[in-house]
Amino acid sequence: MPVTRRRFAALLTVLTAGATGVLSVATGQQTTAEATQDKNPAAAQPASVTAGSVVQVVAHPDDDLFFMNPDLSRSLLSGTQVTTAYLTSGESDGRNQARGGAATDPEQPADRAHYAEARQNGIRSAYAQMATGDRTSAWKRTVFPTAGGGRAEIDVLIAKPQVNLVWLMLREARTTGEDTPESLRGLWNGRIPALDSQLTSGTPVKQPFTYTKDQLVETIAGVLEQYRPTTIRMQDPTPNRYGENATGRYTDHQDHMYGARFVQAATAAYADRVSRRPHFTVQNYLGYHNSTLPHALDPQTAEAKTGFLKTYAWQDRQDYCGSPSGCGDRKVAGNPTGRNWAQSLRYTRADHTSWLTEGSPGRLWAFATLDGRTAYWTRTPGGDWAGPMFLPGTGIDPGATAARLPGGRIAVLATRTTLGSAPAEYRREVVYAVQSVPDGPFGPWQSLGTPERTDDEGTSAISAPAVAVDARGLLTVYLRDSRRTLRASTQEPGGGFSPWERLGGEDLQGDPVTATDAAGRRHVYATTTTSVLAWTQRTPDTPLLGPAPTGLPATTVPLSASPEGAGVRLFFRRPDSGVVRTALVTAGPSVRPHVSSVTEAGGRAGYGAVGAAGRLIVGRADSGTVGTTGLGGPPAWTESRMLFAGAPSAVLEPSGTTTTAVLGLDAELHTTTTPGTPNHPTWHRAVH
C-alpha cells in the first residue's frame, strides 16, 4: 500500500507541475498566499477566497452539477483546489438518448461502456467551462492504482491543474430505489461480497476489478489521503423516506445514500489513520428532495447553473470532443434542470446559525465539527481567539448547537453517527456536553438517544437539535424526526432527560429553531413546504401550545430566530429570489401567535441560513461569499472575498458591537467585529 500511495503522489506531482502558485495536491500543502500568511499568523491577514482545498465525492457523474452547484462553480472560479471523485460510472441502461420534447433522440442499442464515457466527456466539458470559460479546454487522462487494490482514472485540467477528476468506475445500481443486490447498497449491506467495475470505453484503465466493502472504504480514504482536503463535500447518507410512517421509498437515489455512507466510513478511517494532515470539515447536500421544495436560488444563479448542465447534456450536438461515444449525457438534454434540482442548493447538516454564543461576560465560544470531532474556539474579553480545541469522541456530524446557561456555563449539542460493524448498527443520536463551571472544561458527551426505533424506518433522518434553557439552567431539546414531526426531550432537576415527547406538526423541513422573548416565553418554529409552524407559551411557566399556523409565506427552508422585545424575529429567504425577509412573532393568549407583516430585511439573492445579531444580518451572498447588511439597510450585501462552509453565526455583545463568525473552506474560524451596522468589515483568521 505505501508503494501505491508514493506512486500516486509522484504522478500527481508531475501532472500538476506548472500550476502557477499551487503546490502539488498530493502534498496537502497550501497555496503560496496561504504559506505567506502562516509565516506570521499574528499579523491577522485578511481572509482569502482561495484558501483551502476541496474534495467532492459523489455517486454519479452529474450529482455534483445538480446538487453541489453553485458551490462548485464558485470554488472553481476562485482558483481553489477542487477534486471530484465519482464512485460509479453512471452507466444506467447504456442508451445515450434524450426523451421528451424537441430533444427526443431515436432509439439506439444499449452500450454501457460508451454511455458512461459520454457522461465523462460531458463532465470534463462542464468543469472546463466553469473553470476556464472554454468547454474544450484540454485534460490529461492517466491511470493510477488505488489504495483498495483496483485501478482508477485521474483527469487533470491542463490549463488549471488544480482541478482534478477521479473516476472509480464501479457498477451503479441501475435503478433509483429497487432492491438490486449488485449495487453500493448491496455492498454496504453485505448482500454481495464485492462490487464489479464498469469501465468506460475511452478510459486508460484496461483491466476490470472488484471491491469488497472494506476495499472501497480504503480506496476513498486513499483519495482523501492523497489530496488532503480542508473541505469534503458529499451527499446525504440519511435522506429519509416518503410516506406517513417513513417506511416508503427513499427520497433520494439509493446510490446517493449508500455512496455517502461509504464516504462517511472513509472519512472516519482517514481521520483516524492519517495524523499529519490539515483539519477538514464536511458539507452534506440534499438530493432529489429538492424537487418537492420551493426554489432556493435566484433566477440568474439558476440560469448559470442550468447552462453548465446544458454543456454536460451536449444540447447543441456539436462534435467538439471528437469522441465516438458523444460529448455529453443526452439523457439530461431533454430536461437540463432535472426535477427542479437546478433551481436549488440545500445543505442537510450545519445549516443553522446557533453555534456562536457568549459565556461569561465578554467571553465568546464558537463550535464546529472538524475531523468528525467537535472543535471549539474561545475569545477572552478584549483578547484574541484561541483554538481549535477538541472535545473527546468521534463520529460527530457536521454542525453544532451552543447555548448559554445561567451563570455563563456553555452547553453544546450535536448529532453523532455510529457506523457499526453491521448494517443494522448504523445509528444517529443526539449528544450533549456541558461545562462544569464557567470558562471551565467540558464534561463527557452524554447521549439523549433518538426518537427513531431503527435506522431502516427513516434512515436516521433526524434534524440537528435546537435547545432552550430555562431559569433553572435545565435544557429542553427540540428535534424534527423522520416522520417530519416535532419532538422534545426535557431535562429533569436530577439531570436526566424525559423520553422524546411528541409535539405534533407535519411536513416539517430542515432544523427547528427556538428563542425566548423578553417576557420569558419560549417560542419554537419549524418550516414546512408552504409556510412556518409555531409552538409558543402563554406564560413562562405554561406548556407549549401548538402547532399553530403563522400564515407566513413559503421559505427556502432554513430559519433563524432572534429575541426582540415582547416577541421573536424570524429571518428567512424568499423562494426564487434569495432575498432576506423577516417578521416579528408575538405570543398571546390564543394558540395562534400574532405575526407582523413580512418585510425585506436587506441582502439580495444568495442561499442558505441567515444569521442575525441586533440589526446586523449575515448570510451567503449569490457569489457564494459571506455577506453582511443591516436590518432595513441597503438591499445589496456588503460582500467579503471568502467562501465558507455551513452557515454564519453572529452575536450582539454588551458593548453594542457585533461579532460574526464563519468556518472557511480552509477549515479555519474567521471572525469580524463591527460597531453597529456593517461597513466593509475585515475578516481575520483565528490564531492557533
C-alpha positions as CSV (number, residue, x, y, z in Angstrom):
1,M,0.0,0.0,0.0
2,P,2.8,2.6,0.8
3,V,4.2,2.0,-2.7
4,T,0.8,2.7,-4.3
5,R,0.5,6.0,-2.4
6,R,4.0,7.1,-3.3
7,R,3.4,6.3,-7.0
8,F,0.1,8.2,-6.9
9,A,1.8,11.2,-5.2
10,A,4.6,11.2,-7.8
11,L,2.1,11.0,-10.6
12,L,0.2,14.0,-9.2
13,T,3.3,16.0,-8.8
14,V,4.2,15.5,-12.4
15,L,0.7,16.2,-13.6
16,T,0.3,19.4,-11.6
17,A,3.7,20.8,-12.4
18,G,3.5,24.3,-13.8
19,A,0.4,25.3,-11.9
20,T,1.0,29.0,-11.0
21,G,1.2,29.5,-7.3
22,V,-0.1,26.0,-6.5
23,L,1.9,23.2,-4.9
24,S,1.2,19.5,-5.6
25,V,-2.2,18.4,-4.4
26,A,-0.6,15.2,-3.3
27,T,1.5,17.0,-0.6
28,G,-1.5,18.6,1.1
29,Q,0.4,21.8,1.2
30,Q,-1.0,25.3,0.9
31,T,-1.1,27.9,-1.8
32,T,1.7,30.4,-1.8
33,A,-0.6,33.0,-0.4
34,E,-1.6,30.8,2.4
35,A,2.0,29.9,3.2
36,T,2.9,33.6,3.4
37,Q,0.1,34.1,5.9
38,D,1.3,31.1,8.1
39,K,4.8,32.6,8.4
40,N,3.3,35.3,10.6
41,P,-0.1,34.2,11.8
42,A,-0.2,37.0,14.3
43,A,-0.3,39.5,11.5
44,A,-4.1,38.9,11.2
45,Q,-4.1,38.7,7.4
46,P,-7.4,39.2,5.7
47,A,-9.1,36.0,4.6
48,S,-8.6,34.9,1.0
49,V,-11.2,33.5,-1.2
50,T,-8.7,30.9,-2.5
51,A,-7.8,29.5,1.0
52,G,-8.3,25.7,1.5
53,S,-8.8,22.8,-0.8
54,V,-12.0,20.8,-1.7
55,V,-12.6,17.2,-2.4
56,Q,-16.1,16.2,-3.5
57,V,-17.2,12.6,-3.6
58,V,-20.5,11.7,-5.4
59,A,-22.2,8.6,-6.7
60,H,-22.8,9.5,-10.3
61,P,-21.5,11.9,-13.0
62,D,-23.9,14.9,-12.7
63,D,-24.7,14.7,-9.0
64,D,-22.1,17.4,-8.4
65,L,-23.7,19.6,-11.1
66,F,-27.3,19.2,-9.9
67,F,-26.8,19.2,-6.1
68,M,-23.4,20.9,-5.3
69,N,-23.6,23.8,-7.7
70,P,-23.2,26.8,-7.4
71,D,-20.8,26.0,-4.6
72,L,-18.8,24.0,-7.1
73,S,-18.6,26.7,-9.8
74,R,-17.8,29.4,-7.1
75,S,-14.9,27.3,-5.9
76,L,-13.5,26.7,-9.4
77,L,-13.7,30.4,-10.3
78,S,-11.9,31.3,-7.1
79,G,-8.9,29.2,-8.0
80,T,-9.5,26.8,-5.1
81,Q,-8.0,23.3,-5.5
82,V,-11.0,21.2,-6.4
83,T,-11.1,17.4,-6.9
84,T,-14.2,15.5,-7.6
85,A,-14.3,11.7,-7.3
86,Y,-17.1,9.7,-8.9
87,L,-17.9,6.3,-7.3
88,T,-19.8,4.8,-10.2
89,S,-19.7,5.1,-13.9
90,G,-23.5,6.0,-14.1
91,E,-23.9,3.6,-17.0
92,S,-27.7,3.3,-16.5
93,D,-29.3,1.4,-19.4
94,G,-26.5,2.3,-21.7
95,R,-28.5,4.4,-24.1
96,N,-27.3,8.0,-24.6
97,Q,-30.5,9.5,-25.8
98,A,-32.8,12.3,-24.8
99,R,-36.5,11.6,-24.3
100,G,-39.3,14.2,-24.5
101,G,-39.8,17.5,-26.3
102,A,-37.6,18.8,-29.0
103,A,-34.6,16.9,-27.6
104,T,-36.0,13.4,-28.3
105,D,-33.4,11.2,-29.9
106,P,-34.0,8.0,-31.9
107,E,-33.8,4.6,-30.1
108,Q,-30.3,3.2,-30.0
109,P,-28.8,-0.1,-28.9
110,A,-27.5,-0.4,-25.3
111,D,-23.8,0.2,-24.8
112,R,-23.0,0.9,-21.1
113,A,-19.3,1.5,-21.7
114,H,-19.9,4.1,-24.4
115,Y,-22.7,5.8,-22.5
116,A,-20.5,6.0,-19.4
117,E,-17.8,7.6,-21.5
118,A,-20.2,10.1,-22.9
119,R,-21.1,11.2,-19.3
120,Q,-17.3,11.5,-18.6
121,N,-17.0,13.7,-21.6
122,G,-19.9,15.9,-20.5
123,I,-18.4,16.3,-17.0
124,R,-15.0,17.3,-18.4
125,S,-16.6,19.8,-20.7
126,A,-18.7,21.3,-17.9
127,Y,-15.7,21.6,-15.5
128,A,-13.6,23.1,-18.2
129,Q,-16.3,25.7,-18.9
130,M,-16.8,26.5,-15.2
131,A,-13.0,26.8,-14.6
132,T,-11.8,28.4,-17.8
133,G,-14.8,29.6,-19.8
134,D,-13.9,27.1,-22.6
135,R,-15.6,23.7,-22.6
136,T,-12.9,22.4,-25.0
137,S,-10.0,23.1,-22.6
138,A,-7.8,20.0,-22.7
139,W,-7.4,17.3,-20.0
140,K,-4.6,14.9,-19.2
141,R,-6.0,11.4,-18.5
142,T,-3.9,8.8,-16.6
143,V,-4.5,5.6,-14.8
144,F,-3.4,5.1,-11.2
145,P,-3.5,2.3,-8.6
146,T,-5.9,2.8,-5.7
147,A,-5.4,2.0,-2.0
148,G,-8.1,-0.6,-2.3
149,G,-6.2,-2.7,-4.9
150,G,-8.1,-1.6,-8.1
151,R,-7.3,1.0,-10.8
152,A,-8.9,4.4,-11.3
153,E,-8.6,7.2,-13.8
154,I,-7.4,10.7,-12.9
155,D,-8.0,13.7,-15.2
156,V,-6.1,16.9,-14.7
157,L,-7.3,20.1,-16.4
158,I,-4.1,21.3,-18.2
159,A,-4.9,25.0,-18.1
160,K,-5.8,24.8,-14.4
161,P,-4.1,21.7,-13.0
162,Q,-5.5,22.3,-9.5
163,V,-8.8,20.9,-11.0
164,N,-8.8,17.1,-10.9
165,L,-11.4,14.4,-11.6
166,V,-11.1,10.9,-10.2
167,W,-13.1,8.1,-11.8
168,L,-13.5,5.0,-9.6
169,M,-15.8,3.4,-12.2
170,L,-17.9,1.0,-10.2
171,R,-21.2,-0.5,-11.3
172,E,-24.2,1.6,-10.5
173,A,-27.5,0.3,-9.1
174,R,-29.2,0.9,-12.5
175,T,-32.4,1.7,-10.6
176,T,-33.4,4.5,-8.3
177,G,-34.8,2.5,-5.4
178,E,-35.5,-1.1,-6.3
179,D,-33.6,-3.7,-4.3
180,T,-30.7,-4.5,-6.5
181,P,-28.0,-6.6,-4.8
182,E,-25.3,-5.6,-7.4
183,S,-25.0,-2.0,-6.1
184,L,-23.4,0.2,-3.5
185,R,-26.4,-0.6,-1.3
186,G,-25.9,-4.3,-1.7
187,L,-22.2,-4.0,-1.0
188,W,-22.8,-1.9,2.2
189,N,-25.5,-4.3,3.5
190,G,-23.4,-7.4,2.8
191,R,-25.7,-8.8,0.1
192,I,-22.7,-9.3,-2.2
193,P,-19.1,-9.9,-1.3
194,A,-17.7,-7.5,-3.9
195,L,-19.0,-5.0,-6.5
196,D,-17.8,-5.1,-10.1
197,S,-16.3,-2.3,-12.0
198,Q,-17.9,-0.8,-15.1
199,L,-15.1,0.6,-17.3
200,T,-15.8,3.3,-19.8
201,S,-14.9,2.9,-23.4
202,G,-12.2,5.5,-23.5
203,T,-10.6,5.1,-20.1
204,P,-6.9,4.4,-19.8
205,V,-7.9,1.7,-17.2
206,K,-8.0,-1.5,-19.2
207,Q,-8.2,-4.3,-16.5
208,P,-11.5,-4.8,-14.7
209,F,-11.5,-5.1,-10.9
210,T,-13.8,-5.6,-7.9
211,Y,-14.0,-4.0,-4.5
212,T,-15.1,-5.5,-1.2
213,K,-16.8,-3.2,1.3
214,D,-13.5,-2.7,3.1
215,Q,-11.6,-2.2,-0.1
216,L,-13.9,0.5,-1.3
217,V,-13.6,2.3,2.0
218,E,-9.9,2.1,1.7
219,T,-10.0,3.4,-1.9
220,I,-12.0,6.5,-0.9
221,A,-9.8,7.1,2.2
222,G,-6.8,6.8,-0.1
223,V,-8.1,9.5,-2.3
224,L,-8.6,11.8,0.7
225,E,-5.1,11.0,1.9
226,Q,-3.5,12.0,-1.4
227,Y,-5.4,15.2,-1.8
228,R,-5.7,16.1,1.9
229,P,-8.7,18.4,1.7
230,T,-9.8,21.0,4.1
231,T,-13.4,20.8,2.9
232,I,-15.1,17.5,2.0
233,R,-18.4,17.7,0.1
234,M,-20.6,14.6,0.0
235,Q,-24.2,13.6,-0.5
236,D,-26.7,12.8,2.2
237,P,-26.3,9.5,4.0
238,T,-29.7,9.8,5.7
239,P,-32.2,11.2,3.2
240,N,-35.4,9.9,4.8
241,R,-38.3,8.0,3.2
242,Y,-41.6,9.1,1.8
243,G,-44.9,8.1,3.5
244,E,-46.7,8.8,6.7
245,N,-44.7,6.3,8.7
246,A,-41.5,6.9,6.9
247,T,-41.4,3.4,5.6
248,G,-42.0,4.1,1.9
249,R,-39.4,4.6,-0.8
250,Y,-36.3,6.7,-0.3
251,T,-36.5,10.4,-1.0
252,D,-33.1,10.1,-2.9
253,H,-31.4,7.7,-5.2
254,Q,-30.1,4.6,-3.3
255,D,-26.6,5.2,-4.8
256,H,-26.5,8.7,-3.4
257,M,-27.5,7.5,0.1
258,Y,-25.2,4.4,0.3
259,G,-22.4,6.1,-1.6
260,A,-22.5,8.8,1.1
261,R,-22.3,6.1,3.8
262,F,-19.2,4.8,2.2
263,V,-17.7,8.3,2.2
264,Q,-18.7,8.6,5.9
265,A,-16.8,5.5,6.7
266,A,-13.8,6.5,4.6
267,T,-13.7,9.9,6.1
268,A,-13.6,8.4,9.6
269,A,-10.8,6.0,8.5
270,Y,-8.8,8.8,7.0
271,A,-9.2,11.0,10.1
272,D,-8.2,8.1,12.4
273,R,-5.2,6.9,10.3
274,V,-3.6,10.0,9.0
275,S,-2.2,12.3,11.7
276,R,-0.1,14.7,9.6
277,R,-2.8,16.3,7.6
278,P,-4.9,19.6,7.7
279,H,-8.1,19.7,9.6
280,F,-11.2,19.2,7.5
281,T,-14.9,20.0,7.6
282,V,-17.7,18.1,5.9
283,Q,-20.6,19.5,3.9
284,N,-23.7,17.4,3.1
285,Y,-26.0,18.2,0.2
286,L,-29.7,17.5,-0.3
287,G,-30.5,15.5,-3.4
288,Y,-33.8,14.5,-5.1
289,H,-36.0,16.0,-2.3
290,N,-35.2,19.5,-3.7
291,S,-37.9,18.8,-6.2
292,T,-40.6,19.0,-3.6
293,L,-39.4,22.2,-2.0
294,P,-39.5,25.9,-3.2
295,H,-36.7,27.0,-5.4
296,A,-33.7,28.2,-3.3
297,L,-31.7,30.0,-6.0
298,D,-32.4,33.4,-7.7
299,P,-33.1,33.2,-11.4
300,Q,-29.7,34.4,-12.5
301,T,-27.8,31.9,-10.5
302,A,-30.2,29.1,-11.5
303,E,-29.8,30.1,-15.2
304,A,-26.0,29.9,-14.9
305,K,-26.2,26.6,-13.2
306,T,-28.5,25.3,-15.9
307,G,-26.1,26.5,-18.5
308,F,-23.4,24.2,-17.2
309,L,-25.9,21.3,-17.2
310,K,-26.7,22.1,-20.8
311,T,-23.0,21.7,-21.6
312,Y,-22.9,18.4,-19.7
313,A,-26.0,17.3,-21.6
314,W,-24.4,18.1,-25.0
315,Q,-27.5,20.0,-26.0
316,D,-26.1,21.5,-29.2
317,R,-24.8,18.2,-30.6
318,Q,-21.7,19.8,-32.0
319,D,-18.9,17.3,-32.3
320,Y,-16.3,19.4,-30.4
321,C,-14.8,16.5,-28.3
322,G,-14.1,14.0,-31.2
323,S,-15.3,11.0,-29.1
324,P,-17.3,8.2,-30.8
325,S,-19.3,8.0,-27.5
326,G,-20.6,11.6,-27.8
327,C,-19.7,14.7,-26.0
328,G,-22.2,14.6,-23.1
329,D,-25.2,13.0,-21.4
330,R,-28.2,13.2,-23.7
331,K,-30.5,11.8,-21.1
332,V,-30.2,15.2,-19.4
333,A,-30.7,17.2,-22.7
334,G,-34.4,17.0,-22.7
335,N,-34.7,18.5,-19.2
336,P,-31.4,20.0,-18.0
337,T,-32.9,21.4,-14.8
338,G,-33.8,17.9,-13.7
339,R,-36.9,17.8,-11.5
340,N,-36.4,21.3,-10.2
341,W,-33.0,20.4,-9.0
342,A,-31.1,23.1,-10.9
343,Q,-33.1,25.8,-9.2
344,S,-31.9,24.9,-5.7
345,L,-29.0,24.1,-3.4
346,R,-29.5,22.9,0.1
347,Y,-27.4,21.6,2.9
348,T,-28.7,18.8,5.1
349,R,-26.3,19.4,8.0
350,A,-24.7,22.5,9.5
351,D,-27.2,25.0,8.0
352,H,-28.2,26.7,11.3
353,T,-26.7,29.7,13.0
354,S,-26.7,28.8,16.7
355,W,-23.1,27.8,17.1
356,L,-21.6,31.1,18.4
357,T,-22.5,32.3,21.8
358,E,-21.4,34.4,24.8
359,G,-20.5,32.6,28.0
360,S,-19.2,34.6,31.0
361,P,-19.4,38.4,30.3
362,G,-17.3,39.3,27.3
363,R,-16.2,35.7,26.6
364,L,-17.3,34.1,23.3
365,W,-17.4,30.5,22.3
366,A,-17.6,29.1,18.7
367,F,-18.2,25.4,17.8
368,A,-17.8,23.4,14.6
369,T,-17.2,19.8,13.5
370,L,-13.6,19.2,12.3
371,D,-12.3,15.7,11.5
372,G,-15.5,14.1,12.9
373,R,-14.9,15.8,16.3
374,T,-16.4,18.8,17.9
375,A,-13.9,21.7,17.8
376,Y,-14.2,24.9,19.7
377,W,-12.6,28.3,19.8
378,T,-12.9,30.9,22.6
379,R,-12.1,34.6,22.9
380,T,-11.4,36.2,26.2
381,P,-12.7,39.7,27.0
382,G,-10.7,42.1,24.9
383,G,-8.4,39.3,23.8
384,D,-7.7,37.1,20.8
385,W,-9.4,34.0,19.6
386,A,-7.7,30.7,20.6
387,G,-8.3,27.2,19.1
388,P,-9.3,24.9,17.8
389,M,-9.5,22.7,20.8
390,F,-11.4,19.4,20.7
391,L,-13.9,17.6,22.8
392,P,-13.1,13.8,23.1
393,G,-15.1,11.4,20.9
394,T,-15.6,10.9,17.2
395,G,-18.5,10.3,14.8
396,I,-19.9,13.8,15.3
397,D,-22.0,15.0,12.4
398,P,-21.4,18.4,10.7
399,G,-22.8,21.3,12.7
400,A,-23.1,22.2,16.4
401,T,-25.7,24.0,18.6
402,A,-24.5,26.0,21.6
403,A,-26.5,27.5,24.5
404,R,-25.6,29.7,27.4
405,L,-26.7,28.5,30.9
406,P,-27.4,30.9,33.8
407,G,-24.0,31.9,35.3
408,G,-22.2,31.7,32.0
409,R,-21.6,27.9,31.5
410,I,-21.9,26.6,28.0
411,A,-23.8,23.5,26.7
412,V,-23.0,22.2,23.2
413,L,-25.2,19.7,21.3
414,A,-24.8,17.7,18.1
415,T,-25.8,14.6,16.4
416,R,-23.5,11.6,16.4
417,T,-23.4,8.8,13.8
418,T,-22.3,5.3,14.8
419,L,-21.4,3.3,11.7
420,G,-21.2,-0.1,13.5
421,S,-19.8,-3.3,12.2
422,A,-23.1,-4.5,10.7
423,P,-25.6,-2.5,8.6
424,A,-28.3,-2.7,11.3
425,E,-25.9,-1.0,13.7
426,Y,-25.8,2.3,11.7
427,R,-27.3,4.8,14.1
428,R,-27.7,8.6,14.6
429,E,-28.3,10.0,18.1
430,V,-28.4,13.4,19.9
431,V,-25.5,14.1,22.3
432,Y,-24.6,17.0,24.6
433,A,-21.7,18.2,26.7
434,V,-21.7,20.9,29.4
435,Q,-19.1,22.9,31.2
436,S,-18.8,22.1,34.9
437,V,-18.0,25.8,35.7
438,P,-18.0,29.0,33.6
439,D,-15.0,29.1,31.3
440,G,-14.0,25.6,32.5
441,P,-13.6,22.3,30.8
442,F,-16.5,20.4,29.2
443,G,-17.8,17.2,30.6
444,P,-18.1,14.0,28.6
445,W,-20.6,13.5,25.8
446,Q,-23.9,12.3,27.1
447,S,-26.5,10.7,24.8
448,L,-30.1,11.7,24.5
449,G,-30.7,8.8,22.1
450,T,-33.1,9.2,19.2
451,P,-36.8,9.1,18.7
452,E,-36.2,6.6,15.8
453,R,-36.5,2.9,16.7
454,T,-34.4,1.7,13.8
455,D,-32.4,3.2,11.0
456,D,-34.3,1.4,8.4
457,E,-37.6,3.2,9.2
458,G,-36.4,6.7,8.5
459,T,-32.7,6.2,7.6
460,S,-31.8,8.1,10.8
461,A,-33.1,11.2,9.2
462,I,-33.4,13.4,12.3
463,S,-32.6,17.1,12.3
464,A,-29.9,19.0,14.2
465,P,-31.1,19.7,17.8
466,A,-32.4,23.1,18.9
467,V,-32.1,23.8,22.6
468,A,-33.8,26.1,25.1
469,V,-32.6,26.9,28.6
470,D,-35.0,27.7,31.5
471,A,-34.3,29.9,34.5
472,R,-33.0,26.9,36.5
473,G,-30.5,26.1,33.8
474,L,-32.4,23.0,32.6
475,L,-32.4,22.1,28.9
476,T,-35.2,21.3,26.5
477,V,-34.1,19.8,23.2
478,Y,-36.2,20.0,20.1
479,L,-35.8,17.8,17.1
480,R,-37.5,17.1,13.8
481,D,-38.0,13.3,13.5
482,S,-38.0,11.2,10.4
483,R,-41.8,11.5,10.2
484,R,-41.4,15.2,9.9
485,T,-43.0,16.0,13.2
486,L,-41.6,17.8,16.2
487,R,-40.2,16.0,19.3
488,A,-38.9,17.3,22.6
489,S,-36.8,15.9,25.5
490,T,-36.8,17.9,28.7
491,Q,-34.1,17.8,31.4
492,E,-35.3,16.8,34.9
493,P,-34.0,18.5,38.0
494,G,-31.9,15.4,38.8
495,G,-30.1,15.8,35.4
496,G,-31.8,13.1,33.4
497,F,-33.9,13.7,30.4
498,S,-37.5,12.7,29.6
499,P,-38.4,10.3,26.7
500,W,-38.9,12.0,23.4
501,E,-42.3,13.7,23.6
502,R,-44.5,14.2,20.5
503,L,-45.3,17.8,19.8
504,G,-47.1,17.3,16.5
505,G,-46.9,19.1,13.3
506,E,-46.4,17.6,9.8
507,D,-44.3,18.2,6.7
508,L,-41.5,19.8,8.8
509,Q,-38.4,20.6,6.9
510,G,-34.9,21.5,7.9
511,D,-33.9,22.2,11.5
512,P,-36.3,23.7,14.1
513,V,-35.3,26.9,15.9
514,T,-36.1,28.3,19.3
515,A,-35.8,31.6,21.2
516,T,-37.2,33.1,24.4
517,D,-38.8,36.6,24.3
518,A,-38.3,39.3,26.9
519,A,-41.3,38.1,29.0
520,G,-39.6,34.7,29.3
521,R,-42.0,32.9,26.9
522,R,-40.4,30.2,24.8
523,H,-41.0,30.1,21.0
524,V,-40.3,27.1,18.7
525,Y,-40.6,27.4,14.9
526,A,-40.3,24.9,12.1
527,T,-40.6,25.3,8.3
528,T,-42.9,23.4,6.2
529,T,-43.1,23.1,2.4
530,T,-45.5,26.0,2.2
531,S,-45.2,28.0,5.4
532,V,-43.9,28.1,9.1
533,L,-45.5,26.4,12.1
534,A,-45.2,27.8,15.7
535,W,-45.3,26.5,19.2
536,T,-45.4,29.2,21.9
537,Q,-46.1,29.6,25.6
538,R,-48.9,31.8,27.0
539,T,-46.7,32.5,30.1
540,P,-43.2,31.3,31.0
541,D,-44.5,28.5,33.3
542,T,-47.1,27.0,31.0
543,P,-46.7,24.3,28.4
544,L,-46.0,25.0,24.8
545,L,-49.1,25.5,22.6
546,G,-49.1,24.3,19.0
547,P,-48.5,23.6,16.3
548,A,-50.2,26.8,15.2
549,P,-50.2,28.3,11.7
550,T,-48.3,31.5,11.3
551,G,-49.7,32.5,7.9
552,L,-46.1,33.2,6.8
553,P,-45.3,32.6,3.1
554,A,-43.2,29.7,1.8
555,T,-39.4,30.0,2.5
556,T,-36.3,28.3,1.1
557,V,-36.3,26.2,4.4
558,P,-33.6,27.5,6.8
559,L,-34.9,29.7,9.6
560,S,-33.2,31.9,12.2
561,A,-34.8,33.3,15.3
562,S,-33.7,36.2,17.4
563,P,-35.5,37.7,20.5
564,E,-36.8,41.2,20.0
565,G,-38.8,42.8,22.8
566,A,-42.0,41.1,23.5
567,G,-41.6,38.8,20.6
568,V,-39.2,36.8,18.4
569,R,-38.0,38.0,15.0
570,L,-37.7,35.3,12.3
571,F,-35.3,35.6,9.3
572,F,-35.7,33.5,6.2
573,R,-35.3,33.8,2.4
574,R,-37.8,34.3,-0.3
575,P,-38.1,31.4,-2.9
576,D,-36.9,32.1,-6.4
577,S,-35.1,35.1,-5.1
578,G,-32.9,34.5,-2.0
579,V,-33.7,38.0,-0.6
580,V,-33.8,38.0,3.2
581,R,-37.2,38.5,4.7
582,T,-38.3,39.0,8.3
583,A,-41.3,39.0,10.5
584,L,-41.9,39.6,14.2
585,V,-43.9,36.9,16.0
586,T,-45.6,37.7,19.4
587,A,-47.1,35.1,21.7
588,G,-50.5,35.8,23.1
589,P,-53.4,34.2,25.0
590,S,-54.5,32.1,22.0
591,V,-52.8,29.1,20.4
592,R,-52.1,31.2,17.2
593,P,-49.5,33.9,17.8
594,H,-49.6,37.4,16.3
595,V,-47.4,37.7,13.2
596,S,-46.4,41.1,11.8
597,S,-46.3,41.8,8.1
598,V,-43.4,40.3,6.2
599,T,-40.7,42.9,5.2
600,E,-37.5,42.7,3.2
601,A,-34.5,42.9,5.6
602,G,-31.8,43.7,3.1
603,G,-29.4,41.4,1.3
604,R,-30.4,40.4,-2.2
605,A,-30.1,36.9,-3.5
606,G,-27.9,34.1,-2.0
607,Y,-28.9,30.9,-0.3
608,G,-28.6,29.1,3.0
609,A,-29.3,30.2,6.6
610,V,-29.1,33.8,7.6
611,G,-27.6,34.9,11.0
612,A,-28.7,38.0,12.9
613,A,-27.5,39.9,15.9
614,G,-29.0,43.2,16.8
615,R,-29.5,45.0,13.4
616,L,-26.8,43.1,11.7
617,I,-27.6,40.3,9.2
618,V,-25.1,37.9,7.8
619,G,-25.5,35.3,5.1
620,R,-24.3,33.7,1.9
621,A,-24.4,36.2,-1.0
622,D,-25.2,35.0,-4.5
623,S,-21.4,35.0,-5.2
624,G,-21.1,32.3,-2.5
625,T,-19.0,34.5,-0.2
626,V,-20.1,35.7,3.2
627,G,-22.0,39.0,3.1
628,T,-23.3,41.4,5.7
629,T,-26.0,44.0,5.8
630,G,-28.2,45.8,8.3
631,L,-31.8,45.3,9.1
632,G,-33.7,47.6,6.8
633,G,-30.4,48.7,5.3
634,P,-29.2,48.7,1.7
635,P,-30.6,45.9,-0.5
636,A,-27.2,44.7,-1.6
637,W,-24.9,42.6,0.6
638,T,-21.5,44.0,1.7
639,E,-19.5,41.1,0.4
640,S,-16.2,39.6,1.5
641,R,-13.9,37.6,-0.7
642,M,-14.3,34.5,1.4
643,L,-16.0,31.2,0.5
644,F,-17.1,29.2,3.5
645,A,-18.8,26.1,4.7
646,G,-22.0,25.7,6.7
647,A,-23.8,28.8,7.9
648,P,-22.6,32.0,9.5
649,S,-23.4,33.0,13.1
650,A,-23.4,36.3,15.0
651,V,-23.8,37.7,18.5
652,L,-24.5,41.1,19.8
653,E,-22.1,41.9,22.7
654,P,-23.0,44.1,25.7
655,S,-20.7,46.8,24.3
656,G,-23.0,47.1,21.3
657,T,-20.6,45.6,18.8
658,T,-21.4,42.5,16.8
659,T,-19.1,39.6,16.3
660,T,-19.7,37.4,13.3
661,A,-18.0,34.0,12.6
662,V,-17.8,31.6,9.7
663,L,-15.9,28.4,9.0
664,G,-13.8,29.0,5.9
665,L,-13.1,26.4,3.2
666,D,-9.7,26.2,4.9
667,A,-11.4,24.7,8.0
668,E,-10.4,27.7,10.0
669,L,-12.5,30.0,12.1
670,H,-12.8,33.5,10.6
671,T,-14.3,36.4,12.6
672,T,-15.1,40.0,12.3
673,T,-16.3,42.5,14.9
674,T,-18.1,45.7,13.8
675,P,-19.8,48.5,15.6
676,G,-23.5,48.9,14.8
677,T,-24.3,48.2,11.1
678,P,-21.6,46.7,8.9
679,N,-19.3,48.9,6.8
680,H,-16.9,46.7,4.8
681,P,-15.8,44.5,7.7
682,T,-12.4,42.8,7.5
683,W,-12.4,39.1,8.3
684,H,-9.5,37.6,10.3
685,R,-8.5,34.0,10.9
686,A,-8.4,32.8,14.5
687,V,-4.8,32.2,15.6
688,H,-3.8,28.8,16.8
